[in-house]
Amino acid sequence: MKTIEDLQKYLKDKSKDESQINLRIYTNQQSTRERNLFYEIDGISIDAIKYSYWDDSYWNVEFDINDLIKACQNYLDNKEGSPLSSELIQIMEDFEFEESGHLDNGFSIEIESSDFDVDDLPEKIKNEDDELDPDLLIEEYDYSDWEGIDTSLNSIDKIFITDDGETFEIEIPS
Protein backbone atom coordinates (compact mmCIF):
# COMPACT_ATOMS: atom_id res chain seq x y z
CA MET A 1 0.00 0.00 0.00
CA LYS A 2 1.84 3.07 -1.26
CA THR A 3 -0.47 5.14 -3.45
CA ILE A 4 -3.58 7.27 -3.05
CA GLU A 5 -5.43 4.55 -4.98
CA ASP A 6 -4.29 1.99 -2.37
CA LEU A 7 -5.43 4.30 0.42
CA GLN A 8 -8.83 4.75 -1.20
CA LYS A 9 -9.28 0.98 -1.63
CA TYR A 10 -8.33 0.41 2.02
CA LEU A 11 -10.80 3.08 3.16
CA LYS A 12 -13.63 1.67 1.05
CA ASP A 13 -13.07 -1.71 2.67
CA LYS A 14 -13.02 -0.14 6.18
CA SER A 15 -16.17 1.91 5.46
CA LYS A 16 -18.24 -1.30 5.42
CA ASP A 17 -17.79 -1.57 9.21
CA GLU A 18 -16.79 1.91 10.39
CA SER A 19 -17.79 5.52 9.79
CA GLN A 20 -14.74 7.16 11.43
CA ILE A 21 -11.06 6.39 11.14
CA ASN A 22 -8.06 7.51 13.17
CA LEU A 23 -4.81 7.77 11.26
CA ARG A 24 -1.28 8.67 12.24
CA ILE A 25 0.04 11.45 10.05
CA TYR A 26 3.34 13.28 9.58
CA THR A 27 3.81 16.90 8.61
CA ASN A 28 7.03 18.64 7.67
CA GLN A 29 5.41 22.07 7.97
CA GLN A 30 5.64 23.99 11.22
CA SER A 31 2.77 23.27 13.59
CA THR A 32 2.00 25.21 16.73
CA ARG A 33 -0.02 24.85 19.89
CA GLU A 34 -0.96 27.37 22.54
CA ARG A 35 -2.24 26.16 25.92
CA ASN A 36 -3.26 27.72 29.21
CA LEU A 37 -1.60 25.80 32.04
CA PHE A 38 -2.90 25.99 35.58
CA TYR A 39 -0.63 25.33 38.55
CA GLU A 40 -1.56 24.97 42.20
CA ILE A 41 1.51 25.37 44.44
CA ASP A 42 1.18 25.57 48.21
CA GLY A 43 -2.29 27.09 47.88
CA ILE A 44 -1.15 29.61 45.24
CA SER A 45 -2.75 29.52 41.79
CA ILE A 46 -0.50 30.33 38.85
CA ASP A 47 -1.76 30.59 35.25
CA ALA A 48 0.70 30.34 32.38
CA ILE A 49 0.54 30.18 28.61
CA LYS A 50 2.79 27.69 26.85
CA TYR A 51 3.57 28.26 23.16
CA SER A 52 4.94 25.14 21.46
CA TYR A 53 6.18 24.69 17.90
CA TRP A 54 7.41 21.76 15.84
CA ASP A 55 9.02 22.09 12.41
CA ASP A 56 7.99 18.50 11.77
CA SER A 57 5.69 16.33 13.84
CA TYR A 58 3.39 13.33 14.11
CA TRP A 59 -0.31 13.60 14.92
CA ASN A 60 -3.31 11.34 15.43
CA VAL A 61 -6.06 12.57 13.15
CA GLU A 62 -9.72 11.54 12.97
CA PHE A 63 -11.64 11.58 9.69
CA ASP A 64 -15.09 10.62 8.54
CA ILE A 65 -14.22 7.71 6.23
CA ASN A 66 -16.65 8.73 3.49
CA ASP A 67 -15.29 12.29 3.44
CA LEU A 68 -11.76 10.90 3.19
CA ILE A 69 -12.77 8.59 0.31
CA LYS A 70 -14.35 11.56 -1.52
CA ALA A 71 -11.23 13.69 -0.98
CA CYS A 72 -9.06 10.94 -2.46
CA GLN A 73 -11.41 10.55 -5.42
CA ASN A 74 -11.51 14.32 -6.03
CA TYR A 75 -7.72 14.35 -6.06
CA LEU A 76 -7.52 11.37 -8.44
CA ASP A 77 -10.10 12.92 -10.78
CA ASN A 78 -8.43 16.35 -10.84
CA LYS A 79 -4.75 16.26 -9.90
CA GLU A 80 -4.37 19.84 -11.12
CA GLY A 81 -6.92 21.11 -8.59
CA SER A 82 -6.57 21.69 -4.88
CA PRO A 83 -3.68 19.75 -3.29
CA LEU A 84 -4.82 16.65 -1.42
CA SER A 85 -3.03 17.80 1.72
CA SER A 86 -5.11 21.00 1.82
CA GLU A 87 -8.34 19.09 1.34
CA LEU A 88 -7.45 16.66 4.13
CA ILE A 89 -6.77 19.55 6.51
CA GLN A 90 -10.25 20.91 5.76
CA ILE A 91 -12.07 17.63 6.45
CA MET A 92 -10.23 16.63 9.65
CA GLU A 93 -12.67 16.12 12.48
CA ASP A 94 -10.19 16.02 15.33
CA PHE A 95 -6.45 15.92 15.77
CA GLU A 96 -4.05 15.41 18.63
CA PHE A 97 -0.31 15.95 18.85
CA GLU A 98 1.60 12.69 19.18
CA GLU A 99 5.32 13.53 19.01
CA SER A 100 7.86 15.88 17.50
CA GLY A 101 9.95 14.90 14.53
CA HIS A 102 13.69 15.41 14.11
CA LEU A 103 13.73 19.01 12.93
CA ASP A 104 13.68 22.09 15.18
CA ASN A 105 11.07 22.23 17.92
CA GLY A 106 10.65 24.10 21.15
CA PHE A 107 8.45 26.16 23.39
CA SER A 108 8.22 29.30 25.43
CA ILE A 109 6.13 29.96 28.49
CA GLU A 110 4.69 33.16 29.91
CA ILE A 111 3.14 33.72 33.31
CA GLU A 112 -0.37 35.14 32.97
CA SER A 113 -1.48 35.58 36.56
CA SER A 114 0.20 38.03 38.86
CA ASP A 115 -2.18 38.00 41.81
CA PHE A 116 0.31 36.29 44.12
CA ASP A 117 3.24 37.45 46.20
CA VAL A 118 6.52 36.14 44.82
CA ASP A 119 7.83 35.91 48.39
CA ASP A 120 5.25 33.16 49.04
CA LEU A 121 6.58 30.96 46.21
CA PRO A 122 9.11 28.16 46.76
CA GLU A 123 12.73 29.20 46.15
CA LYS A 124 13.26 26.41 43.62
CA ILE A 125 11.08 28.23 41.03
CA LYS A 126 12.68 31.65 41.43
CA ASN A 127 15.56 33.02 39.37
CA GLU A 128 18.63 34.89 40.63
CA ASP A 129 16.59 38.13 40.71
CA ASP A 130 14.12 36.46 43.09
CA GLU A 131 11.38 36.45 40.41
CA LEU A 132 9.20 33.56 39.27
CA ASP A 133 11.07 31.71 36.52
CA PRO A 134 8.62 30.07 34.05
CA ASP A 135 11.20 27.50 32.94
CA LEU A 136 11.82 26.40 36.53
CA LEU A 137 8.07 26.29 37.13
CA ILE A 138 7.47 23.75 34.37
CA GLU A 139 10.62 21.83 35.30
CA GLU A 140 9.69 21.47 38.99
CA TYR A 141 5.88 21.15 38.90
CA ASP A 142 3.24 19.43 36.85
CA TYR A 143 0.28 21.57 35.90
CA SER A 144 -2.97 20.64 37.58
CA ASP A 145 -5.12 21.36 34.55
CA TRP A 146 -4.88 22.82 31.06
CA GLU A 147 -7.07 24.37 28.44
CA GLY A 148 -6.34 24.43 24.74
CA ILE A 149 -6.38 27.83 23.15
CA ASP A 150 -5.17 27.25 19.62
CA THR A 151 -3.48 24.53 17.60
CA SER A 152 -2.44 24.78 13.98
CA LEU A 153 -1.71 21.85 11.72
CA ASN A 154 -1.04 23.18 8.24
CA SER A 155 -0.27 20.18 6.06
CA ILE A 156 -0.35 16.41 5.90
CA ASP A 157 2.68 15.01 4.12
CA LYS A 158 2.39 11.32 5.01
CA ILE A 159 -0.28 8.98 6.32
CA PHE A 160 0.63 5.82 8.19
CA ILE A 161 -1.75 2.87 8.12
CA THR A 162 -1.26 -0.25 10.18
CA ASP A 163 -3.03 -3.27 8.74
CA ASP A 164 -2.53 -6.83 10.02
CA GLY A 165 0.47 -5.70 12.07
CA GLU A 166 2.26 -4.10 9.12
CA THR A 167 2.61 -0.31 8.83
CA PHE A 168 2.36 1.35 5.45
CA GLU A 169 3.49 4.89 4.62
CA ILE A 170 1.67 6.87 1.96
CA GLU A 171 3.07 10.17 0.68
CA ILE A 172 0.39 12.86 0.32
CA PRO A 173 0.80 15.33 -2.55
CA SER A 174 0.85 18.96 -1.42
N, C-alpha and C positions, 0 to 999 in steps of 0.2 A: 504494500500500500504506500504509494509515493506521490500520486497525482490528485488533482482536484476531482477527477472522475472517480478515482478509488474512494476518496472521502465521501463523495455523494452516494456511491453504491453502499458503503458502510452505513451511512446515515439512513438511507431508505430501508435497509434491513432492520436497523434499530427502531425505526419509527413504527414498526408493527407492534412493538411492546411498550414503547416509551414515548412521552411527548416532550420531555426535557432531556438535555444531555449536558454533562459537565466535562469540559475538556481542559487539559493543561496546555497553555500557550506560552510562547516566547516572543518578546519584543526587543528589538535593538534600537528603539527610539526612547528618548528619556521619558520616564513616567514619574509622577510626583504624588505625594499624599500629605495632607495636612490634617492633624488630629489635635483635639483638646485632650490633655492629660490631667487627671485629677489625683492629687496626692493628699494623704492624710498622715501628718507626722506629729506625734505627741500632741494631738488635739488641734493642730494648726492645719488649715486647708490651704493648699497651694494649687493654683491652676496654671498650666503651661500649654504652649502650643509647640508641637513638634512638626517641623517641615522636613520631609524625607524625599530623596530623589535617587533614581537608579537609571544609569545610562543604558542598561539592558537588564531584563528581569523576566521572571516566570510568574504566571498568574493562573489561578483556577477560574474558568469562565463558564457561565451557564447560558445556554441557548435553548430556544424553542427549536426542536428538531426540524419541523416543517419550514420555519423561517430560514434555517441554515441550509436546508436542501434548496429552497428557492434562490437564496443568495448564490450558491454554487452554480445553479442552472443559469441564472442571469449572467454570471461571469463567463460561463462556457459559451453562452449564446452571443455575447457581445464583449469580447476581450478588449476592445478599444474603449469601452465605457468606463464607468467608475471602477477604481481598483477594488479587488475583492477585500483587501484588508480594511478599507474605509467602510465598505458595506457591513462587514462583520462587526466593526466597532459600533455601528448604528443599531444593530439588532441584538447586541448583548443584553441579557436580562439582569445579570449580576456578575460581579467579578471580585476576586479577593487575591491580594498579594500573597505569593508563595515564598519566593526567595529572589535575592539579587543575582545577577549574572557575574561576569568577570570584568566588566568595564567599570568605570568610575561610579561610585555611589557614596551617599553620605546623608547627613542630616544636620539641622541646627535646631536649637530649642530656645524659646523665649518665655520668660515668666510673665503671666498675664495678671495675676492677682498681686496686690501690694497691701492688702489689709491685714498685715501681720507685722510684728516687731522682729526684725532680724536678730535681735539679741536673744529671742526665745527659741531660735532654731539651733539644732545640733551643730557643733563646730565642724563636723566632718563634711558638711555641705556648704561651707563658707570658703571664699577665696582669701588670699593674703590681705585684701582690703576689708575683710570682715563683712563681705556682702554675699548674698545667696549666689552660688555658682550653679547655673543650670546643668552643666555637664556633670558635676559632682552629684547633683540631685538624682539624675537618671542612673548614674553609676551605683549609688548607694541604696536607692529605694525603688520599689516597684510601684507603679501607679495603681490606685485603687479602682479606677474606672476610666473610661475614655469615651470620646464621642467623635465620630468622623465628621470632618468639615468638608473636605474636598479631596477627590482622588482623580487623577487623569491618566488614562491609558490611551495612547494615541495611535498605536498600530498593532497589528498582529502579523508577525513575520513567519512563525511556525506554529503548527498544531501537532500535539503529540497524542496518539491514540494507542491505548493498550488493549489488545484483543488476544484472548487465550494466552495471557502471560507474556506476549511479545509486544514491545513498544515500537510504533511506527512514527516517523517524523515526516510531516508534509509541509513543504515550503509554500507560503501564501504570497501570491503576487501583490506588490504594492504599487 
